[in-house]
């Protein structure tokens, strides 16, 4: 007879994150989750009442929700003015969560973009003290976490402390708040798109292993080469297609084949197959997925598609959701099945879709 599951503290609400780029649509997003009330927290977070995980995930606004967390414990207060905040907060977390089989404890800021460093330091110190109280939880590297195992997430800010326990996959990210900032200030950086694919590959690990080193990518609309450069750095081979040239710094780079051609008419050599497709094309999303569909016979079974869904023409949650549905339905008809959608730090009014070729 199996042991009973440990009891969780009751859920008092749901914390969701919606990117500031969708600020005009936040009210519509929240309404579609079925929430009966909401409170803004930080710059992108909202505490929802009267809804649950299933309603949030089933909502046609789910793609706008970058990260979510059940709130199992909260302490509304001003940490800067609360004497002994770190010790009191850590002790309370141990009392409520010390019996759970946690793989990690991660603490972040409600407003990570704030120039005020106080809460970044507070988050670090709170995590350190909390880990001292949990004898079976160590300082695991974020990327080494099991996406299906339980993590205790905590967010702090001027509004207080909010925390809960959930798997990384259900929360939609490894870090508190989901995604992490990837700097594009390193010498030799070609464009901000490099950070976009780096973050996409980091996120992908929530759902499946990364393509093996040496895998062959077909990148549509590659110029100037920010994504191309990032893939090459990771040991992948890349066939990059664009009418415009790549940055001169990529000339003669090992593993790169550049084809100066129109994506709309490009046809791979007979017998050429790829392990993954990448599309960050501007313009119509339906047109862009059409190119992927036309070339899908050259994608190996089990192959990956990373596709940027541009929604700049969609003025509402409903319109964006209908576009998402249309794109994924057309892809599924040729054996390209959607397994994840997210909004990345470097995404604007767009989403990154992950699809897998499930049949030949």
N, C-alpha and C positions, 0 to 999 in steps of 0.2 A: 504494500500500500504506500503510495507516494506521500511525501510530507506536504502539509498544507502550505499554500503560498503565503508569504509574510503580508501582514496587513499594511496598507498604505494609508497615510493621513487623508482625510476627505479633501476633495478638490473644491476650492472656493472660487475659482474662475480660471480663465484661459488667457495666457499672455501670447499675443501674436505680434509679428513684426511685418510691417508693410513699408517698402522703400519710399523715401521722400519723393522720388520721381513720379510716384502715383498718388501724390498728396491730394489731388482733386477728386480721386476716386475712392478715398479711404472710407467715407461714409457709406458708399454703395457696397464696398467689400464687406464691411462689418454687418450691414443689413442682411446680406446674403448668407451670412453664417448662422442666422437665426438668433443672434444675441439680443437680449432684451435691454441691455445697458452696456456702456463702455466708458472707460476712463483713459485718456492719453497719458503715456508715461515716456519720459525721455523724448527723443526726436522722432522715433519711428515705431515705438511700441504702443500697444493698446491692451488694456485689461478688460476682457469680455465677461459678462455675466449672462446666465441663462442659455448657454450653449455647451457643446461637448466636442470631443475629438471626432466622432463620426460625422457630426453635422458640419464641422469645419472642413474635413477632408472631402465630404460629398458635395460641398458647395461648388457652384460653377465659378466662384471667385477664388478657389483654392490655390490657383497658380500665382495669385498676387501675394499670398501669405508666405513670406520668405522663411519664417521659422515660427514654431509654436511650442508652448509648454504648459502643462497643467500646473496651476499654482496650488501646491500642497501646503505651503507656509508663506506667510507674508508678515512684514513688520513695517507698517506705514510710520515713518519718522524722518527726522532730519539727522542723518548720521554724524554730520559735522558738529551738531549741538547735543548729541547724545553721549553722555559719559559712559565709557567702557563699551562702546558699540561692538567692537570686534569680539570681545570675550563673550558678551551676552548673546550676540548673533550666532557664534560658533557653538555655544552650549545648547542653544535652542535647536539648532540643526541636528546636533548629535542626539538630543532627546527624541526628535521626530523621525530621524532617518537612520540612526545608528544600527538598527536591526535588519536593514535591507542589504541584499547582496550587490553592493555598488562596485563598478569597475573603476570609477573615477569621480572626483569632485572638481568642478570647473566653475570659476567665478568671473563675471565680466561686468561691464558698465551698461547702464540703461542708455547712455548717450556716448558711444565710443568716439564720436567726432568732436566732442567738447575739448576746447583748448585747456580747460582746467584739469590738471594732472592729479588732483586730490583723489578722485574716484578710481582712477587707474591704480594708484598706490594702495588705496583702501581695498580694492578687489584682490590684489596680490597678497596683501597681509591677511585678509580674511581667509583666503584659501589656505595659506600656510598654517594658520592657527587651527582651522577646521580639520585639516589632514592630521594634525597631532592628536586629535580626539578620536579618529576613526582608525582602530588598530589594523584593519584588514584592507585598507585602501591606501595605495602608494601613489607616488607622483608619476603616473603613466604619461607617456608622450601622447599628445592628442591624436596623431595619425595612427597610433598603434591600438586604439580602442576598437572593440568589437561593435560594429554598427547595430547589432541586435541586442546587446547587453545594456543594462541600466546604468545611467550616469546621473549624478545629482548636479543640476545646473542651478546657479544662483546669479541674479543680476542686482546691482546696487546703483543708487543714484540719489538725487536730492529728495525723491519721493519715498525712499526707504529701501527695503529689501524684499525681493520676490524670488521664491525658489520652488523647484519641483523635480520629480524623478521621471525619466522617460528614456527610451532608447534613442540613439542618435538618428536612426532611420526615421522613426516616427516624428522626431523633432525637426528633421530636415536639415541637419548640419552637425558637424563635429564640435563646433565652438559654441559658447554662450552667444546667442543671437544668430547662430547659423554659420555664416561665412566669415572669413578673415581677410583683412586687408593685405594685398600683395603689392609691394612697392614696384613702381615702374621708373624709378630714378637711377637705376644701376647704369654704369657706363656701357655704351653699346646697345642700349635699348632702342628698338626700331619703332615701336608704337605701343599704345596702351592695350592693344588687342592681345599682346603676349600675356598680360596679367589675366585677361579673360579666359583664355584656354588653360592657363595654369590653375586657376581657381576651378574651372569646370572639371579638370582631371582630378583635382583634390576632392571635389564633391562626388565624382563618379564612384569613389571607393566606398561610399555608403551603400552601393547597390551591386557592384560587381568588381572583379579585379581589373586593374588597368591593362591595356594592351601590352603585350610583351615587348621588351626592347628589340628593336629591329623590325617591328611591325610596319607595314606599308600604308601610309595615309594618302588619300586623295583630298586635296584642299581646293575648294571652289571659291574663286574671288579672293586670291591670296595677297594681292598687292596692298601695302608695301612690304609685307612679310613679317609682321609682328608675331602672328601665330605660328607661321612657318619656322621662325627662328626658335621659338619655345619648344616646338616639337622636335626639332633637330638636336637641341641641347639635351633632350631626354633620350637620345639614342634611337629615334624613329627615322625611317626613310619617308620622304615626302615628295609626292608629285603635286606641284603647285600650278594652278591654272588661273590666268587672268589676262585681260587685254592690256593692262598697264604693267610696267616693269616692276620687278622687285628691287628693294634697296640694294645698292651696289655692294654693301658689306656682306651680302649673301652670295656673291659671285664665287663660283667654284667650291662652294661648301660641300663637304662630303655628305652623301646621303640625299642630296637635293636634285630633283629634276624639275626644271621650270619650263612650262609650255605656254608661250605667249599666244593665247587663243581666246575666242569668245566662249564662255561657259555654255551659252545657249546652243551652240553647235558642236562643242567638244565631244569627241568620241575616243575612248582609250584604244590602244592597239588591240587587235584580236588576241584573245587568250590572256590579256592582262587582268589580274584580279587584285583587290585591295582588302586590307584588314579593317580599315576604318575610313569613314568619310567625315569631312569637316566643312560646314557651310556657314559663313557669316556675311552672306550677300546682302547688300542693300536692295531696297525695292520691294515688290510684292512678295509676301510670304508664300502665296499659292504658286506663284511663278517659280520661286526658289525651290520649294519642295518638288515641283515638277521636274527640275533638273536632277534632283536626287533620285526620284522615281525612275526617270529615263535611264540613269546609269546604274541602277540597283542590281542589274544582272552581273555587274563586275565586282560586287561586294560579296565576300565569302560568307557562308552560313555561319551565324554567330557573330558576324561583324558588327561594328559599332557605328552609329551615326550621331554626331554632335551637331545640332542644328539650331541656329539663332532665329527665333520667331520674332520678326519685327512687327510691332503693333502701333506704329506712329499714326496710322490712319483710323485706329479704333478709338472712338471718343467715349466709350463706356465699358464697364466690366462685361456687360452682356455681349457687346460687339467683339471684344478681345477673346472672350470664351468661345464664341461662335467660330472665330477664325482658328483658334487652337483646335477645336473639334474638327473643322474642315480639313486642316493640315494633317492631323493624326489619322483621320478616317481614310484619306487618300493614300497615306503611307502604309497603313495596315492592309489595304487591298493588294499590295505587292509584297507582303510579308515583312514589312518593317514595323515592329511593334514598339509602342511607347512604353518605357518603364520608369521614367522620371522627368519632372519639369521643375525648374527653379529660376529664381531671379538672382543673378550674381552681382557682386559689388560693382563691377565695371559695366554691367548692363544698363542701358538707358530705358526707354519704353519698349522693352523687348524681354523675351524669356529664352532660356537655353533648354532645349529638349534633348533627351537621350533616348535613342531608339536602337533596337537590335534586330538583325535579320534572322527571322525565325524559320523561314522556309526558302527553298531554292526556287 
